[in-house]
Amino acid sequence: MEYEKITHKIIGAAYQVYNQLGFGFLESVYKKAMIVELGKDSLKVEAEKPLKVYYDDQVVGDFFVDLFVEDAVVVELKSVQNLNKEHEVQLVNYLNGLNKEIGLLINFGPSGVQVKRKYRKFRQDLQD
């Protein structure tokens, strides 16, 4: 499945989750709801995918990606007032660490769902 179709389904799932739950829950609640919703679309979803960070061939850190969909798209979920640049940088770092091309930063915020599409490498033709 191509990136566009996968990301379209993920974003649709986020709106379904938000329409049912609204704002104010912990990220873990939204994560579980997203797994349920993406499962309805028969998408392969891994939650809390481990990511090791290396420096000079030594592990210097461990992180967990919120959702990894179809072995292709990294999804980082937030439940904050507003997304900030640090959230975007975090997602790009995950993309670099996993050597994946595209990720979605999804915020279940007070004014609705916010989605940022990020790429491992800058692509003028694909930026939102």
N, C-alpha and C positions, 0 to 999 in steps of 0.2 A: 504494500500500500504506500502510496506516495505521501510526502510530508504534508501537502496541502489538505488532503482528505483526512489524515490523522489529526492535524491541528484543528480542523473544522469540527470534527467530532468531539475533541477534547473541550473546545470552547463552548460548544452546544451543551455538553454535559455540565460545565460550570454554571451556565445560566439555569439549567434544570435544577441543580442543587441549590443555587441561590434563591430561585423562585419558591422552593419548598422550605428552606431553612432561614433565609434572610441573613442579616448581619448579627454578630455578637457571639458566635461560638468559637471555641479554640480551633486552631488549624487541624488538630487531629480529628475532629468531628467532620470537617469539610473533606479531609483526606479519605476517611472511610466512606463518606457519601459519594465522593468522586469514583472510588473503586467500584461501588455498587452500580453507579450510573454508567461507567465505561464498560462494565461487564454486560450490561444490557445490549451494548453495541458489539459484543463479542471481541473487544479489544484486549490484547494481552497487556496486563498491567503488573508491574513490580512495585511494591511499596517499600520505602526505606532501603533503596538500592545502595550498597556500600561503595564508597569511593575512597581510595587511598591516594594520598598526595606524596609524591616522591621528591627528594632533593638529593642530588649526588647518589642516586640509586639506593637511597635509604628512605623508608617510610617516615615521614615527619608529621603526618596528620591523617585522621580518619573523618569522613563526613558521610552523611546519608542523604541521598536525593529523595525528595518526597514521593514522586511518582516517575516511573520510567515506562513509557507506553510503546508497545510494538517494537521493542529493541531499537527505537529510533529517536523518540522525542522525550527530552527531560522536562518535567513539570515541577516547578517550585510553587508551593501554595503559601499564601499569606492571609491573615485576617487582621489588618491594620487600618488606621484612619486613611493613610495615603502611602503609596509606594514611594520609595526614594532610590537614589542612584546606587546605594550600597546593595539593595536587593537585586538590581540588574547586574551589578558586577559579580555578585555571588553566583548568579545563574550562569554567566559567561565562564566563570572559573570552573563550574561543574561541567560545562560543555567541553572545556579544554581538558579537564581531568579524565573524562570518559571518552574523549575523542569523538564526540557527536556534533552534528552540524547545527541542530535547531533545538530551541527550548522555549517553553512558555512560562511566564511569570504571571500567576493568576492571584488577584487579591479579591477576597470576599469582603468588601468594604461597606461603610455605612451608606454610600450613595449608589451601591450596585457592584457589579463585577467589573474589575479592571483587568485588562489583558495586555501584556507586553510580549512581543515575539522577539527573541534574541537569537543571534547567530554566532557561532564560534569565530568565524572570520567575517569581517565586514563585507556585506554584499549590497552595493548601492541599489541594485535592481530589486532586492527583496525586502528592504527595510520598510517598516510600517510608517 
